[in-house]
Amino acid sequence: MPPWEGGGSGVNTFNLQSQLIIQGYAGTTTSEHVPQMIKFFDWLYTPEAKELMSWGIEGESFKVNADGTKSHIGIEQGSSSFDYMTKYGFFQRGFWCITDPLAHIT
């Protein structure tokens, strides 16, 4: 029997939701780096981390508009999360840090 081709019609489809592997962070209690891990986890909840993890780097992946709002550079309105991952090489789902909901691409 050949492998399932996907989709009810048998047509190959790409579904971002089913393709993402949900990942997290882990460390062991015997690691000599526990203080650094905790410091990193704490950093994930700072305004700097929120901006970096939500928008990327100003001037490279986003710009601040004249009215103070932010917009992605080179990502058109209505683009998908896959387009963002392809262009910038990262995508944040907000599972382990705070994110700016205005940065979300639907």
LINCOR-V69887 format. One record per residue. RES is the residue in one letter. PSI is psi as a letter, one per 30 degrees, with the letter a starting at -180 (999 if undefined). OMEGA is omega in radians with two decimals (none if undefined). NEAR is the number of other ideal C-beta (glycine too) atoms within 10 Angstrom. Layout:
res=RES psi=PSI omega=OMEGA near=NEAR
res=RES psi=PSI omega=OMEGA near=NEAR
This chain:
res=M psi=k omega=3.13 near=3
res=P psi=l omega=3.10 near=4
res=P psi=l omega=3.12 near=5
res=W psi=k omega=-3.09 near=7
res=E psi=f omega=3.10 near=10
res=G psi=l omega=3.12 near=13
res=G psi=k omega=-3.13 near=10
res=G psi=f omega=-3.13 near=6
res=S psi=f omega=-3.11 near=7
res=G psi=g omega=-3.13 near=8
res=V psi=k omega=3.09 near=8
res=N psi=k omega=3.10 near=7
res=T psi=l omega=3.08 near=10
res=F psi=k omega=3.11 near=9
res=N psi=j omega=-3.08 near=9
res=L psi=e omega=-3.10 near=11
res=Q psi=e omega=-3.10 near=6
res=S psi=f omega=-3.11 near=8
res=Q psi=f omega=-3.12 near=8
res=L psi=k omega=3.03 near=12
res=I psi=j omega=-3.13 near=4
res=I psi=k omega=-3.09 near=6
res=Q psi=l omega=3.10 near=9
res=G psi=a omega=3.12 near=6
res=Y psi=k omega=3.10 near=10
res=A psi=l omega=3.07 near=6
res=G psi=l omega=3.13 near=13
res=T psi=l omega=3.13 near=8
res=T psi=f omega=3.13 near=5
res=T psi=f omega=-3.14 near=6
res=S psi=k omega=3.06 near=10
res=E psi=f omega=-3.07 near=6
res=H psi=g omega=-3.13 near=11
res=V psi=e omega=3.12 near=12
res=P psi=e omega=3.11 near=9
res=Q psi=e omega=3.10 near=11
res=M psi=e omega=3.14 near=14
res=I psi=e omega=3.10 near=11
res=K psi=e omega=3.10 near=10
res=F psi=e omega=3.11 near=13
res=F psi=e omega=3.08 near=13
res=D psi=e omega=3.14 near=10
res=W psi=e omega=-3.11 near=12
res=L psi=f omega=-3.12 near=15
res=Y psi=g omega=3.09 near=11
res=T psi=l omega=3.06 near=12
res=P psi=e omega=3.13 near=9
res=E psi=e omega=3.12 near=9
res=A psi=e omega=3.12 near=16
res=K psi=e omega=3.14 near=18
res=E psi=e omega=-3.12 near=17
res=L psi=e omega=-3.10 near=18
res=M psi=f omega=3.14 near=20
res=S psi=e omega=-2.96 near=19
res=W psi=f omega=-3.04 near=23
res=G psi=b omega=-3.07 near=20
res=I psi=k omega=-3.13 near=11
res=E psi=k omega=-3.13 near=13
res=G psi=f omega=3.10 near=9
res=E psi=e omega=-3.10 near=11
res=S psi=f omega=3.06 near=19
res=F psi=l omega=3.07 near=20
res=K psi=l omega=3.04 near=13
res=V psi=k omega=-3.11 near=12
res=N psi=l omega=-3.11 near=9
res=A psi=e omega=-3.12 near=5
res=D psi=g omega=3.11 near=5
res=G psi=f omega=3.09 near=6
res=T psi=l omega=3.13 near=9
res=K psi=l omega=3.04 near=16
res=S psi=k omega=3.13 near=13
res=H psi=k omega=3.10 near=19
res=I psi=k omega=3.07 near=16
res=G psi=g omega=3.08 near=12
res=I psi=j omega=-3.09 near=16
res=E psi=l omega=3.05 near=8
res=Q psi=k omega=-3.14 near=8
res=G psi=f omega=3.09 near=8
res=S psi=l omega=-3.14 near=15
res=S psi=l omega=3.06 near=13
res=S psi=e omega=3.12 near=16
res=F psi=e omega=3.09 near=13
res=D psi=e omega=-3.14 near=15
res=Y psi=e omega=3.12 near=21
res=M psi=e omega=-3.13 near=14
res=T psi=e omega=-3.08 near=11
res=K psi=e omega=-3.00 near=15
res=Y psi=f omega=3.07 near=18
res=G psi=g omega=3.06 near=9
res=F psi=l omega=3.12 near=11
res=F psi=k omega=-3.08 near=14
res=Q psi=k omega=3.12 near=19
res=R psi=f omega=3.07 near=13
res=G psi=g omega=-3.11 near=14
res=F psi=f omega=-3.07 near=10
res=W psi=g omega=3.03 near=13
res=C psi=l omega=3.08 near=17
res=I psi=k omega=3.10 near=14
res=T psi=l omega=3.09 near=17
res=D psi=j omega=-3.11 near=15
res=P psi=f omega=3.11 near=8
res=L psi=f omega=3.11 near=10
res=A psi=f omega=-3.05 near=20
res=H psi=k omega=3.07 near=13
res=I psi=k omega=-3.12 near=16
res=T psi=999 omega=none near=7
